[in-house]
Amino acid sequence: MAPKKPLCLPFLLLPLLTLLLPQADARSFVVDRDHNRFLLDGAPFRYVSGSLHYFRVPRVLWADRLLKMRMSGLNVVQFYVPWNYHEPEPGVYNFNGSRDLFAFLKEATLANLLVILRPGPYICAEWEMGGLPAWLLRKPKIHLRTSDPDFLAAVDSWFKVLLPRIYPWLYHNGGNIISIQVENEYGSYRACDVSYMRHLAGLFRALLGDRILLFTTDGPEGLKCGSLQGLYTTVDFGPADNMTKIFGLLRKYEPRGPLVNSEYYTGWLDYWGQNHSTRSIPAVTKGLEKMLKLGASVNMYMFHGGTNFGYWNGADEKGRFLPITTSYDYDAPISEAGDPTPKLFAIRNVISKFQEVPLGPLPPPSPKMTLGPLNLHLDGNLLDFLDFLCPQGPIHSVLPVTFEAVNQVHGYMLYRTYLPHTVSEPTQLWVPNNGVHDRAYVMVDGVFQGVLERNMKHNLFLMGKIGATLDVLLENMGRLSFGSNSSDFKGLLQPPILGQTILTQWLMFPLKVDNLVKGWFPIQPLKHSHPQTPSGPTFYSTTFPILNSGGDTFLFLPGWTKGQVWINGFNLGRYWTKRGPQQTLYVPRPLLFPRGAHNRITLLELENVPPQPQIQFLDRPILNSTKHRTYVYSLSSASEPMELSGH
Ligand SMILES: CCCCNC(=S)N1C[C@H](O)[C@@H](O)[C@@H](O)[C@H]1CO
């Protein structure tokens, strides 16, 4: 629903009223440079905003999260628009269900929250490829985030679809969007292509008109290259940063107008294999109070983080490739499960010193559910399902090709060849130039040999007879969302070498695992032609009813290694119990069928299953376990876990 038209007064009354009343229809949000503030409808306005990403929360929970943000004292919600979430293929658009951006805008209105929109085209956000669609890489030489004509053509095409749909939602048109960000921390990107930024600014102006406030956001080191004449300059920094110094730097770009921190970090992101990140409540509230005392407008990043469901996590490059975890809890004021935390109440208390906070209690934490342990049964080795996973059959090439070259965006692709000679002694298999993007699971005649991993594990040793089938399952762990200026292609980027032999003649099977899991389970594989060893890529599943009315819950996979989970066909995301720090996956209650119906859980375990293939549903998350442990929780949620073993 587009916003309502302004009230239509009987035309005889209007001239009189416009003389008597301030411009009743003069909806406006502007910068007042004379008084270093914003004006909303002509009155001084300071926003206290929070980031919530609709693409990380099931649609049925949007209203709940936005209400909690409003009740926390916020008056604005800030969010990105991921291009790749809405244009999965060139010219194919999806604004449905949990991708219905306009339904989210309406929910924000209903929650009495104004909106700061950040449509990119690049958004970073620890999101797959920073929001850019992977299909851009089908032109391998494309220069992302520059005035490369191929890149700009795709950007123009996308924004000519999106921005006209945004136009009615602009505040002065009756909507709730008060400002729009152009690009994202462009000053942190080595290209520093000012004509690209000018192109974007011109496109936004052409499609959104000249009244909407357009702005940029950069870290302090990025202001030089990220700011642009005609776009309001804002900055981002966290509790530990030197606010006086940074705002002083900002004043070099915006000598007058309100100070704005567009991303005040309330927590931080997590990487698989690194320690869980937190930010202390005193540090966060101290910095917030100092900014509000300065009269600054602030957006807290994140106020509610949510989850990287499916394959949507991104990755950073900090010395090595670091994929982001499935949980985007971010140690945010509202937890991943949507529960108010002590940090929220502390922030709410600070806000209440500066502006009115809605009366009434915050909604309580949602009901939680424990269940299990549940035994999972073996459905079959992934190789047994190849006909279902790749119904169109393989692509042949002398040398292996990338995911992008065969239009495979997410997930997995199987690379198959045959041993050109017998290797009767353990012989090294490796891929030159760190060319495994990102993890490879190696089988010989269906028997799991081990793993190769980008930056981490460059070789393994195997034996086999001439003509034996060598299968290399490649996993895309999420494309770089920050740091690298190069395109993050996925798959085998170089032909593997066995001993001294470059392996050629490859069959590539792009795998549609989600279609299989959604469609046919439990299916019986056509043949169990592969040894049913509980190692290597294997499907497990079971069904289960929920007790009484159920609740939110956290899937715990003690003893499992790494893989993907689906519940009732919904791709819950990646687990990596062995590496951590995340040990549980958030399961929103709405994903589960009510009491009596049977829910189905399916796992694709990529490496090794525990001796007893069991799972549990806990009533609390485990996000900071840096050791692989095995716990058994008693069914009563009050008890602490008993640690069975540490290894
Ligand atoms: C390790 C730094 C990753 C770069 N990202 C940074 S600084 N951030 C700024 C960026 O604009 C935002 O989208 C988020 O990505 C945020 C971190 O949560």
The ligand as an SDF file (V2000), in Angstrom:
LIG
                    3D

 18 18  0  0  0  0  0  0  0  0999 V2000
   36.2140   -6.4900    9.3030 C   0  0  0  0  0  0  0  0  0  0  0  0
   35.5510   -5.2700    8.7880 C   0  0  0  0  0  0  0  0  0  0  0  0
   34.4340   -5.5950    7.8510 C   0  0  0  0  0  0  0  0  0  0  0  0
   34.0010   -4.3410    7.1620 C   0  0  0  0  0  0  0  0  0  0  0  0
   32.6840   -3.8960    7.6440 N   0  0  0  0  0  0  0  0  0  0  0  0
   32.4720   -2.8640    8.4260 C   0  0  0  0  0  0  0  0  0  0  0  0
   33.5940   -2.0430    9.0690 S   0  0  0  0  0  0  0  0  0  0  0  0
   31.1850   -2.4300    8.5650 N   0  0  0  0  0  0  0  0  0  0  0  0
   30.7390   -1.2330    7.8700 C   0  0  0  0  0  0  0  0  0  0  0  0
   29.7950   -1.6300    6.7670 C   0  0  0  0  0  0  0  0  0  0  0  0
   29.2160   -0.4650    6.1930 O   0  0  0  0  0  0  0  0  0  0  0  0
   28.6640   -2.4970    7.3010 C   0  0  0  0  0  0  0  0  0  0  0  0
   27.8930   -2.9260    6.2110 O   0  0  0  0  0  0  0  0  0  0  0  0
   29.2290   -3.7060    8.0530 C   0  0  0  0  0  0  0  0  0  0  0  0
   29.9640   -4.5150    7.1770 O   0  0  0  0  0  0  0  0  0  0  0  0
   30.1350   -3.2130    9.1790 C   0  0  0  0  0  0  0  0  0  0  0  0
   30.6680   -4.3540   10.0190 C   0  0  0  0  0  0  0  0  0  0  0  0
   29.5750   -5.0700   10.5470 O   0  0  0  0  0  0  0  0  0  0  0  0
  1  2  1  0
  2  3  1  0
  3  4  1  0
  4  5  1  0
  5  6  1  0
  6  7  2  0
  6  8  1  0
  8  9  1  0
  8 16  1  0
  9 10  1  0
 10 11  1  0
 10 12  1  0
 12 13  1  0
 12 14  1  0
 14 15  1  0
 14 16  1  0
 16 17  1  0
 17 18  1  0
M  END
$$$$
